[in-house]
Amino acid sequence: MSIKIIKDKCTGCGICYESCPNDAIEFDENDLPSINENCTLCGICIDQCIEGALKLEKEEKFVKVNVADYRGVWIFVEQNNKTISKVVFELLGAGKTLASKLKVDLAAVLVGDGIRDLTPLLFQYGADKVYLVENTKLRDYRTIPYTNVLEYLVDKYKPEIILFGATKQGRDLAPRLATRLKTGLTADCTGLEIEERNLVQIRPAYGGNIIATIKTQTARPQMASVRPKVFKMPELGLSKDGPLIEETIELEETDKWTKVLEIIREAKKTANLEDAQIIISGGRGLGKPESFKLIEHFANCLNACVGASRAVVDAGWIPHYHQVGQTGKTVQPKVYIACGISGAIQHLIGMKSSDFIIAINKDPEAPIFKVADIGIVGDLFEIIPELIKKLSE
């Protein structure tokens, strides 16, 4: 967007100059105004101009297309070292539901080098067809060549929906592709639905205080990224083959491409929360950072991972990689035990899909009890030691 000056209407009165809080309006020697880079598009000058010489112009960001030309649901297959990311299988399960409602095929898009052997697994998890692009220049993930490949495929085959995992790679690739295709992208979705062939993309907004429902009605494809563990992984099917569509795409290295000189894999002792079967999380109810030793002792008894709420992470009680919630990790363990966590919506978004939830909190009105399968009202410093004692016995 930008503010346009209608010079035929401007009288050079200077009211806009005086009203601008950002010094974004300048006058030349002929008393004609211009807008400089300080403009924040606040619109105060437009409201103050009595001559109507200023107006806000909206730029056309998206190109309207014939939506009927686009059919099919695609899942981008993120793989590293020929290992498919688990979020891909979760998206294949969710994509199958969307494709069934739309009565179209579900396709997996596999890009890399020497990855043909991965295709049977994609069919087993529900893909009706697989698009395969192999090239030595695609061995390691790089933004530009991967974007070039996907742009080519979309222009040729025209899918109506493309889903990405909201991983580091997905968060890098999806917005670049959406910009190339001049379409919309909703990031970090927690729900996906179909309404009159439109993908309803559901995500928390404004710090989790509201739930936004977003549609891309005039552009295609409709694109969304989904956090790992939002959808359950489907059962492994029997089908190991189907239509395999191979594309040979010429890729020329340019100065704009990054070069992967070396990949160094560093082993760190971090909480692998996404794959944990049992998670015990601590919140502000612990009172002080030293109390996490009690949570760690409890976790050791159950061979569990330690999680945390945002409040204690922000307070510096425990590193960020333990954080569960909207701005942390989305988890789906078999058992989730929340200790001293009130249950703000931002935290619930990250753990409500757990198979079984146990909450320990001395406040009987705590929101966490609304999602808990078992709620224990009481002092966690009395309850947890008793549980540890029983487990030790």
N, C-alpha and C positions, 0 to 999 in steps of 0.2 A: 504494500500500500504506500501511497505517497500523497502529499498535499499539493494541489495544483493551484496556481495563482491565475485568475482570469484577469489579464491586464487591462482589458477594455472596461472592466467595471471598477478597477482599483483607482481611488482618488489620491492615494499617497497620504492619507490622514495619519498613519502611524499608530492607530489603535492596536493593530496586531503586534507591532513591535513592542509596545508597552505591556501588552498582556502576556507575552511569551515568557514562561518561567525558565526557559533553557537557552536564551540568547540565540535562537535558531533562525531569526529573521533579520536580514540585512537590507539596507537601501543603497542603491547606486546614486550616481550624480544626477540622474533624472527622476529621483524620488520614486523609483520602482522597486518593489520588494523582491527578494529571492529567499529560498529556504536552504539553509546549510546543513552540514552533517550532524549538528546538535539536535535536530528534530526527533522527538520521540513519538510523534503522531498522537499527542494527547488531545488535539482538537480544540483547545481553548481559543486559539486564534480564529477558528471558523465560527465559533459561537459569538465572538466579540465583533466580528466584521459586519458592520451595518449595511454595507453595499453588496454583500453576497459575493465577494470577489475571491473567496477561498473555498475550496471543496476537497473532500477526501476521495481520492481515486483508488479503487480496488483493482489490483492486477489479477488477471485470469490465471490462476495457478494450475488448474487441471484442464485437460482437453476432454470435451465430451465425446463419447464414442457410442457406437451402436452396441449396446450391452448384449443384444441377442447373438452377436458374433462370437461371444466368449462362453465357453462351456468347459466344465471339468474342475476338479479340485486337485491341487498339487501340494506335495509336501517336499520341502527342500531337505535332502539327506545330508546332514552334517556328519562328516567322518574324519577321523584323525588316525594316521598310521593304519589305515584300512580297518578301523574299528568304528562302528556306527554309534553315535551318541544315543543314549537311552531315550532322550526326549523325542527323537524321531519316531520311535515305536509308539510313544504316547500320542503323538500327533497323527499317526496313521490310524489309531483307534478313533480319535475325535473326527478326523477327516472322513472316515468311513461313514459315520453317522450323518455328516453334512452331505456327502455325496449321495447317500440313499434318499435323503429328503429332496435333493435336487434331481434325482434320477440320472446321474452322470457317473463317469468313471473316476476312480481315485488313482492318481498317478504319483509315483515317487521320482524325484529328479536327482540323479546320482552323478556327481562331477568329481573328477580326480584322475589318477593314473594307476593302472593295474588294479582296478577295483571291480572288475566284472564278477568276481566270485561272491560279491556281496548281494547280488540281485536276488538269489533264491530266498534269502532271509526277508527281504522286503515284500516278496509275494506272500510269504508265510504270515506276515503281520498285516495283510489285508490289501496291499496294492493290487489294482487291476492291471496296471501297466507300469513300466519303468522307462524313463528317458535316461540314456547313458551317454555321457560325453567323457572320453578319455584322451588325455594329451599329456606329454611329459612336462609341459609348462604349468599343468594343473596339479602337480604332485603335492606341493605345499600350498596351503590357502594364502591367496593374496587378493585384496579387494578388487582391483581393476579387472584382472582376467576372469575372475568368477562372475563379476557383474556383466562383463561382455558376453559370456556364455549364456547366462540366464536371460539377458535382454534379447539375444538372438532366438532362444527357444520360445519366449513369450510372444515375440512378434510373429513367429511362424505358426505356433499351435494355439495361442489365445486361450489360456485358462481363465476361469472367472474368479478363482480363489487361489491364493498361494499362502501357505503357512510356514513359518520359521520358528525354531526354538529361540527363546529369549536368552541365548547364551552370548558369550563374548563375540563369537563368530557371527551369530544371527543378528546381533545388535549392530554389527559393523556392516554386514552385507545388505540386509533388508532395506534400510533407509536409502542407501546408495542406489539400489535397484528401483525403489519407488520414485526417486527423483528422476531417474532416467526415463521411466515409463510415464511420468507425469500423473501419478495416481496417489491415493492416500495410503497411509500405513498407521495402524493402531498397535502400539507397543505394549508388551507385558499384559496381555489379555488374561482374564481369569474365567471367561466363559465365552462360548460361541454358539450362536443360534441362526436359524434361517427364517427370514420373513419376506415372502414374495420375491424370491430369488436374490434378496439382499442378505449379505452376511452381517448379522448383528454382533458387533464386537463389544464385549463387556469388560470394563476395567475400572479399578478404583481411581478416583481423582481427588484433587485438593487434599492430599495427605490421607486419603482413605475416608474422608468425611462424607463423600457422596460416591455413588456408583454410576459411571457414565456408560451410556449405550450409544455406540457410534456406527454409522452406516456410510458406505461409499456408494452413492446412488447413481452418479453420472459418469464415473470413471471405472475402468477395468484394467488390470485385475484388481480384486479386493485383497488387500494384503494385511496380515497380522502376524505378530510374534507372540508366542505363548511361553510362559515360564515352565521350566521342568517341574514335574510332579503335580501340575494342575489337573491333568487328566490321568486316569489309570491306564496302565499298559494293557492292551488287549491280550486275549489268549492266543498262543501260537497256533496257526492253522496248518492244514496239511498241504495246501497248494504250494509248489516250489517253482512254478514257472507261469508264464503268461507272455503277452506281447512285450518284447524288448525293442525299443526304438533307439537305435544308435545314430548319433549325429557326429560327423567329423567337422570340426570348426577350426579354421586356420587362425592361429594366434601369433601376432608379431610382437616381440618384445620392443618396448619403447622406453624412453628416458623417464616416463611418468610411472613406470612400474617399479615397485620396490623389489629388491633382490634379497632372497633369504640366504644369508651367508652361512649360518649355523643355527641349529636348534639345540638349546641346552635345557635339559629337563632337570629341574631341581626338586628333590624330595623334601617336603616340609611336613612337619608334624601339625597338621590342621584337622579340624573337625570335618569329616566326610559326611555331612548331615544328609545330603540328597540320597545316599544309599543306605543310611542307617535303618535298622529294623526297630530299634528302641531309642527314643530321645528323651532326655530329662532336661527341662529348661528351667532356668531361674530368672526371676524378675525383681522388681524393686522391693518386694516383700522380704528379700533376703537382708535388707538393712545396710549391709556394708560389703565391700568386695571380698573380704576374707571368708565370708559365708559360702562362697562358691566352692570352698574345699569340701563342705558338706555335700553339695550337689555332685562333685566329682567322686566322692566316696560312694555315694548312692549309685552313680552311673557305673562305677567299677564292679559293684555287686551284680549288676544286670548285664554287663558287657555292652553298655549303652554309650551313645555319644552325648556330649553336653551342649545344650542350646541356650539361648538367652533372648530376652526381649530387647527392643531398641533402647529403652530407658537406661538399662545398665551398661549397654555398649557405649552409648553416648556419654555416660558418666565415667567411662574408662575402666570399668570393673573387669571387663573381659574383652578379648579382641573381637573385631567385627566379623571374622569368619564364623563365629558361633551364632550370629544373629539370625533369628527366624522371623519372617514377616514380610511386609510389602517392600521394604528397602533392604531386606536381608535375603534369606533363602526360603524357597517354598519346599516343604518337606511332606512326605507321605509315608511315615513309618507304620509298622503294625501297632505300636504302642507309643503314645505321646503323653508324658507326665509334665504338667505345668505346675511349678512350685512358686508361689508368691507372685503370680502373674495375673493382673486384673482382667485382661482379655479385651484390650482395645481392638477395634476393627482392623487396624494395621497389622496386628499380630495374628489375629484369627485368619486373615487372608493367607498367611503362610503355612498354617498347620491344620486347618479345619477339615482337610481331606484325609487326615490320619484315620487308620482303621478303628482305633480305640483310644479314647482320650480320657485321662485321669487328671483332675484338677485338685490342688491343695491350696486353700486360701482361707484366711480367717474372716473375710468379708462374705457373708451369705448372699449379698446382692451383686457380687462380682460378675461381670458379663461372661467370664470364662465358663461359668457353670451352665450357660445356655447351650453350649456345644459339647459339654463333657458327658461321657457315658457314665462315669462315676465321679461324684463330687464329694470331697472331704472338707468339711468346714472345721477349721482348727488351726493351731499354731504349728507351722511347718517344722519348727525347731524341736517340737515334741513328737510329731508324727513321723518325720523322716528317720530319726534315730531308732524308733521302734521298728520301722520297716527294715532298716539295715540289720538290726538285731535278729529279726525273724529270718531274713535272707541268709545271714551268716550261720544260723542254726541248721 
